[in-house]
């Protein structure tokens, strides 16, 4: 059964799967930018950047506030915590695998 949390995870993972969106997030770590300033960092069109921003916004990874005629974007890293939680399961797996490898190598000597 797919839960609301599963759908949120999927939305965040889809959003960060794209290299342009990851670069936008990296840029926003440095502070707030309007859409034009963000678009100036890429060779793609402004409408394409706007589409990426909508995807990031729907995943909750950015907030957009209207200030006059400008849309100001800001990073919201909180949804990335679910990525970290998801990865923890694999960290445990790899730690156990490495311990088993170490034991195997030491026993083989």
Secondary structure, 3 states (H helix, E strand, C coil): CCCHHHHHHHHHHHHHHCHHHHHHHHHHCCCCEEHHHHHCCCCCCHHHHHHHHHHHHHCCCEEEEEECCEEEEEECHHHHHHHHHHHHHHHHHHHHHHHHHHHHHHHHC
